């Protein structure tokens, strides 16, 4: 038992009955949530400092996020949206889709592209999301892969010729080959991945001003392609 005040339950949520609308007796109501989740949740329903969630495990935090949505505890909803996107992007995407948090879904979706499709389908089914979510995810992933292919095929021409009128000095071929080889190892390659690979391989240009300008144009080409991909919730 948590000794929660009924007036607080009424004031801080819309998921519990109003104070005085139920008859008090010795029966303890059974809730689906675990004691850890309820203890955290009830701390958001008192006039006191809210709990520090920075050290809470993701499993407990995700369960808390579902609970505050269920009981409509508005003071906790925004805090629970600050989930660990970098470490658990698929869980965050499913949560955001389930509760219609568009911005959160758009932020998490790019980080799920290289994930195993069977895992994505399993998570979606476990959360009882509509099949349209799975279809959208596959389309979104294909959009990134399709946008990446022409970037590797179509490297830009040299914007400035080297001294003597040469288009490249030999360093460019080494750089371009390294970028393409590194890209092969990336599952479900995105334009953003190519941009990052170019940055990582830039040392092979050995400071050549002409080839570096050409590489900058290639990176911009990848950045533009990435920016033109529709957000997840607009696919």
C-alpha positions in Angstrom: 0.0 0.0 0.0 1.3 3.5 -0.9 -1.0 5.7 1.3 -1.8 7.9 -1.6 -4.2 10.8 -1.0 -7.3 10.6 -3.1 -7.4 14.4 -3.5 -3.9 14.3 -5.0 -5.0 11.5 -7.4 -7.9 13.7 -8.5 -5.8 16.9 -8.9 -2.8 15.5 -10.7 -4.3 13.0 -13.0 -7.4 12.2 -15.1 -7.1 8.5 -14.8 -8.3 8.1 -11.2 -11.8 8.6 -9.8 -12.6 11.9 -8.1 -12.3 12.1 -4.3 -15.6 11.2 -2.7 -16.9 9.4 -5.7 -15.9 5.9 -4.4 -16.7 4.2 -1.1 -13.7 3.4 1.0 -13.4 0.0 2.5 -10.8 -2.5 3.4 -10.2 -3.8 -0.1 -7.0 -2.7 -1.8 -7.4 -2.0 -5.5 -5.2 -4.1 -7.8 -3.3 -2.2 -10.4 -1.3 -3.7 -13.3 1.8 -1.7 -12.6 4.7 -2.9 -10.4 5.4 -1.4 -7.0 8.5 0.4 -8.4 6.5 2.0 -11.2 3.7 3.1 -8.8 6.1 4.5 -6.3 7.8 6.7 -8.9 4.5 7.7 -10.5 2.9 8.8 -7.2 5.9 11.1 -6.6 4.6 13.2 -9.5 1.3 13.6 -7.8 2.4 15.5 -4.7 3.5 19.1 -4.1 7.1 18.2 -3.8 10.3 18.0 -5.8 9.9 15.5 -8.7 12.1 12.4 -8.7 15.4 12.3 -10.4 15.1 9.9 -13.4 18.6 10.1 -14.6 19.7 7.0 -12.7 16.5 5.0 -13.4 16.9 1.9 -15.6 15.4 2.1 -19.1 13.0 -0.8 -18.3 11.6 1.0 -15.3 11.5 4.4 -17.1 9.7 2.9 -20.1 7.1 1.3 -17.8 6.7 4.6 -16.0 6.2 6.4 -19.4 3.4 4.0 -20.2 1.8 4.4 -16.8 1.7 8.2 -16.9 0.0 8.0 -20.3 -2.5 5.5 -19.0 -3.5 7.5 -16.0 -3.0 10.9 -17.8 -0.5 12.4 -15.3 0.4 15.5 -17.3 3.2 16.6 -15.0 5.2 13.5 -15.8 4.5 13.1 -19.5 7.2 15.5 -20.8 9.8 14.1 -18.5 9.1 10.6 -19.6 9.5 11.6 -23.3 13.2 12.2 -22.5 14.0 8.6 -22.9 17.4 7.2 -24.0 17.0 7.6 -27.7 20.7 6.8 -28.5 20.6 3.5 -26.5 17.0 2.4 -27.2 15.8 4.1 -30.4 13.4 1.4 -31.3 11.7 1.4 -27.9 11.4 5.1 -28.1 10.0 5.1 -31.6 7.4 2.5 -30.7 6.4 4.5 -27.6 6.3 7.8 -29.6 4.1 6.2 -32.3 1.8 4.6 -29.8 1.2 7.9 -28.0 1.3 10.2 -31.0 4.5 12.1 -30.2 5.5 13.1 -33.7 8.7 15.0 -32.9 10.0 12.2 -30.7 9.2 9.6 -33.4 11.0 11.7 -36.1 14.0 12.0 -33.8 14.2 8.3 -33.0 13.4 6.8 -36.4 16.7 7.5 -38.2 18.5 5.5 -35.5 16.5 2.4 -36.2 17.2 2.1 -39.9 20.1 -0.5 -39.5 18.2 -2.6 -37.0 17.0 -6.1 -37.7 13.6 -5.9 -39.4 12.4 -8.9 -37.4 13.1 -7.1 -34.2 11.2 -4.0 -35.5 8.1 -6.1 -36.4 8.3 -8.0 -33.1 8.4 -4.7 -31.1 5.5 -3.2 -33.1 3.4 -6.3 -32.6 4.1 -6.5 -28.9 2.9 -2.9 -28.6 -0.1 -3.7 -30.7 0.7 -1.0 -33.3 -1.2 -1.0 -36.5 0.4 -2.8 -39.5 0.7 0.7 -41.1 3.5 1.4 -38.7 5.6 -1.5 -40.0 4.9 -0.5 -43.6 5.9 3.1 -42.9 9.1 1.9 -41.3 10.1 -0.2 -44.3 9.3 2.7 -46.7 11.3 5.1 -44.5 14.3 2.7 -44.5 14.1 2.3 -48.3 14.0 6.1 -48.7 17.4 6.3 -47.0 19.0 3.4 -48.8 17.7 4.7 -52.2 19.1 8.2 -51.4 22.5 6.9 -50.5 23.2 4.8 -53.7 23.6 7.7 -56.2 25.9 9.6 -53.8 28.5 6.8 -54.0 28.1 6.5 -57.8 28.2 10.1 -58.6 31.2 11.8 -57.0 31.4 15.5 -58.0 33.9 16.7 -60.5 36.8 18.8 -59.2 35.6 22.4 -58.7 39.1 23.7 -59.1 41.8 22.1 -61.2 45.2 21.3 -59.7 48.3 23.2 -60.8 49.1 22.2 -64.3 45.4 21.7 -65.2 45.0 18.2 -63.6 41.7 17.2 -62.2 43.2 15.2 -59.4 46.6 14.4 -58.0 46.2 10.7 -57.2 45.0 11.3 -53.6 41.4 11.6 -54.7 41.2 8.1 -56.1 42.5 6.7 -52.8 40.1 8.8 -50.8 37.1 7.9 -53.0 37.9 4.2 -52.9 38.3 4.2 -49.1 34.9 5.9 -48.8 33.2 3.3 -51.0 34.8 0.4 -49.3 33.9 1.6 -45.8 30.3 2.2 -47.0 30.0 -1.5 -48.0 30.3 -2.5 -44.3 27.4 -0.3 -43.2 24.0 -2.0 -43.1 21.2 0.0 -44.6 23.5 2.9 -45.6 22.1 6.4 -45.1 23.4 9.6 -46.8 24.4 10.7 -43.2 26.6 7.6 -42.9 28.4 8.5 -46.1 29.0 12.0 -44.9 30.5 10.6 -41.6 32.7 8.2 -43.5 34.0 11.0 -45.7 34.9 12.9 -42.6 36.7 9.9 -41.1 38.7 9.3 -44.4 39.6 13.0 -45.0 43.1 12.5 -43.6 44.0 10.4 -46.7 43.8 13.7 -48.7 46.9 14.8 -46.9 45.8 18.4 -46.8 45.5 18.8 -50.6 43.4 22.0 -51.0 42.0 21.0 -54.3 40.9 17.5 -53.4 39.6 18.8 -50.0 37.3 21.2 -51.8 36.0 18.4 -54.0 35.4 16.3 -50.8 33.5 19.1 -49.2 31.2 19.2 -52.3 30.7 15.5 -52.0 29.8 15.9 -48.3 27.4 18.6 -49.1 25.8 16.4 -51.7 25.2 13.8 -49.0 23.9 16.4 -46.6 21.4 17.7 -49.1 20.2 14.1 -49.9 19.7 13.5 -46.2 17.8 16.7 -45.7 15.5 15.9 -48.6 14.3 12.6 -47.1 10.8 13.0 -45.6 10.5 12.7 -41.8 9.2 9.4 -40.5 5.8 10.7 -39.7 5.4 12.2 -43.2 6.3 9.0 -45.1 
